[in-house]
Each structure stands twice: as C-alpha cells, then as structure tokens.
Amino acid sequence: PGLPMGLQFFGRPWSEATLFEIGYGYEQATHHRLPPPTTPPLKDSFASKFIGTWKLIAIADRDPKTGAQTPAERGAADGQLVYAPNGRLSVQIVRSGRDKLPVGSADGFSSYFGRWELLTAEGCVVHHQDGNLNQSRIGEAGKRYYGFDAQGHLSLTTPPSKRPDGRELSSVFIWERIP
C-alpha cells in the first residue's frame, strides 16, 4: 500500500556498477525494500549479529543532552529478546521491584512480539509490534538505536521521552547473547 510494486533502472552497456550504486542509494534513502521473510540474512551480514536469543543484563537511563548514563531506578530483574532469521522478534522485560507489587500486577513487566527491521543508515533496529501486553502500543514501530561493546553485548537505546518528574531520558537495555 502506497509503495511501488516494482522499480527498474536502465543503463548503458557495462554500467552495472553504477546501476547497483543507484539501486542501493534508493533503498537506503527510502527504506522501501523489505527482504522476503523466506530469505534469511547472509551468514556474514551485519544483520546476523542480531539473530539469536539474548538475556537482559542491565537497564540504564541516559541523558540525551549530556550523554551521562546512570542505572535505572527500576533495573533489570530478568528479560529475553529473540531476533529470528525470518524477521520475527519477541521481547519480555521484567524490572526489579516486582516482588513488592500485588499478585497479578503487570507493572514492571513488558512483553511484545512482531517483526524487526534493521535500518543501518540510521543506526537503529525497528520493532514493529504486532502484539503487546500494553494494548495502546499494538501497531507501534519503536526505534531502538543499537551498539555492540567489546564483549559482544548488544545495547538498545530508546529515543528520549519525558518522564513524570519532567526530565527527558532515554532507556538503555543491555543484552548478552545466550549461546
């Protein structure tokens, strides 16, 4: 819907390198191309760094103006993130302090599933949420800015948002791959 069904670039004989550059530039500028779900990422592709099951090891708050990062008030108690090669994802996050809440409370627990899309030009992965414990977030396309540290941990940072105390902060979720 709203996108071309196909697009074709023509060039002079032996201009394939230029045509590939134009096609790649178009893909990066528009993000219209979605790989078929039946085609997994190449084994040595950047996307393959994400594929697998991850355990949540920390949650931090980051001040977008200063870059200062502090442990989140309600840190990580547990969590799991799965990026599948077919483009599907599943996320569950349990924050600390849930043991003090009434039984059956969903406060401090996040869970959603859907598909993931890697936007390397923007340095983010988009979580398209087909289902979510929080019904108001169903259909949301949440950007998560990624980074990998020397130990191979994956950090996913949310865009800044205003907190109840008026501060604007990003949440940083740090994940460790489960072998």
C-alpha positions in Angstrom: 0.0 0.0 0.0 1.4 3.3 -1.1 4.6 1.8 -2.4 5.6 0.9 -6.0 5.1 -2.7 -7.0 8.4 -2.6 -8.9 11.1 -0.3 -10.0 13.5 -0.7 -12.8 16.7 1.2 -13.6 18.2 1.2 -17.1 21.8 2.0 -18.1 24.2 1.9 -20.9 26.1 -1.4 -21.6 28.7 -2.2 -18.9 27.2 0.3 -16.5 26.2 -2.3 -13.9 28.3 -0.9 -11.1 26.6 2.5 -11.5 23.2 0.9 -11.6 24.0 -1.1 -8.4 25.0 2.2 -6.7 21.8 3.9 -7.7 19.6 1.0 -6.6 21.4 0.7 -3.3 21.2 4.5 -2.8 17.5 4.4 -3.5 17.0 1.5 -0.9 19.0 3.4 1.8 17.1 6.7 1.2 13.6 5.3 1.1 13.7 2.1 3.2 11.0 0.8 0.8 12.7 -2.6 0.2 11.8 -5.3 2.7 13.6 -8.6 2.2 11.3 -11.6 1.7 10.6 -13.3 5.0 11.7 -16.6 3.5 15.2 -15.3 2.8 17.4 -15.3 5.9 20.3 -12.8 6.2 23.6 -13.8 4.7 25.8 -15.6 7.3 28.4 -12.9 7.3 25.9 -10.0 7.1 25.6 -7.3 9.7 22.1 -8.5 10.4 23.4 -11.9 11.5 25.0 -10.1 14.6 21.4 -9.6 15.9 20.0 -13.1 15.2 19.6 -15.3 18.3 18.4 -15.2 21.8 19.6 -12.5 24.2 19.3 -12.2 28.0 18.8 -8.8 29.6 21.6 -7.9 32.0 21.1 -4.2 32.7 18.9 -1.2 32.2 20.2 2.3 32.4 18.9 5.9 31.9 20.8 8.2 29.5 20.6 12.0 29.5 20.4 12.8 25.7 21.9 16.3 26.3 25.0 15.2 28.3 25.3 11.5 27.4 25.5 10.8 31.2 24.3 7.3 31.9 23.1 6.0 35.3 21.5 2.8 36.4 17.7 2.8 36.0 15.7 3.3 39.2 13.9 0.0 38.4 16.7 -2.1 36.9 16.7 -5.4 35.1 15.4 -8.4 37.1 15.2 -10.6 34.0 14.4 -10.5 30.3 14.7 -12.2 27.0 14.9 -10.9 23.4 14.7 -13.1 20.3 15.6 -12.0 16.8 14.7 -14.7 14.4 16.2 -15.0 10.9 12.8 -14.8 9.3 12.4 -11.2 10.6 10.2 -12.1 13.7 11.0 -10.9 17.2 9.8 -11.5 20.8 10.7 -9.3 23.8 10.0 -9.8 27.5 11.4 -7.5 30.2 11.0 -7.8 33.9 12.1 -4.9 36.1 13.3 -5.2 39.6 10.8 -4.4 42.5 8.0 -6.6 41.1 8.1 -8.7 44.3 6.6 -5.7 46.2 3.6 -5.4 43.9 0.2 -7.1 44.3 -0.1 -10.6 42.7 -1.3 -10.3 39.1 0.0 -6.8 38.6 1.7 -6.2 35.2 3.6 -3.2 36.4 7.3 -3.6 35.7 6.7 -6.3 33.1 6.8 -5.6 29.3 6.1 -8.1 26.6 5.6 -7.7 22.9 6.1 -9.6 19.6 6.2 -8.7 15.9 8.8 -8.2 13.3 12.2 -6.5 13.3 13.7 -4.3 10.6 17.4 -3.2 10.6 18.0 0.4 9.4 21.8 0.6 9.3 21.8 4.0 7.7 20.0 5.3 10.9 21.9 3.1 13.3 18.7 1.5 14.6 16.5 -1.5 14.6 12.8 -1.0 14.4 10.5 -3.3 16.5 7.1 -3.5 14.7 4.8 -4.5 17.5 2.0 -6.8 16.2 1.0 -7.7 19.8 1.8 -6.1 23.1 0.8 -6.5 26.8 0.1 -2.7 26.7 -2.7 -2.6 24.1 -2.0 1.1 23.3 1.3 0.1 21.8 0.0 -2.5 19.4 1.0 -1.4 15.9 3.8 0.8 17.2 7.1 0.9 15.3 9.6 1.5 18.0 13.1 2.6 17.0 16.0 1.2 19.1 19.4 2.6 18.5 21.9 -0.2 18.6 25.5 -0.7 19.7 27.8 -3.6 20.4 30.6 -3.4 23.0 33.9 -5.3 23.1 32.3 -8.2 25.0 29.6 -8.6 22.3 26.8 -7.2 24.4 24.0 -5.5 22.5 22.7 -2.2 23.7 19.3 -0.9 22.5 18.5 2.7 23.3 15.1 4.2 23.0 14.5 7.7 21.7 14.3 10.3 24.5 11.0 10.7 26.3 9.7 13.0 29.1 9.5 11.3 32.5 6.9 12.1 35.2 9.5 14.2 37.0 9.9 16.4 33.9 13.4 15.0 32.9 13.9 13.8 29.4 15.8 10.5 29.3 16.4 7.5 27.0 16.3 4.0 28.3 19.3 1.7 27.5 18.7 -2.0 27.6 21.9 -4.1 27.6 21.7 -7.7 26.4 24.0 -10.7 26.4 23.8 -13.4 23.8 22.7 -16.8 25.1 24.8 -19.5 23.4 
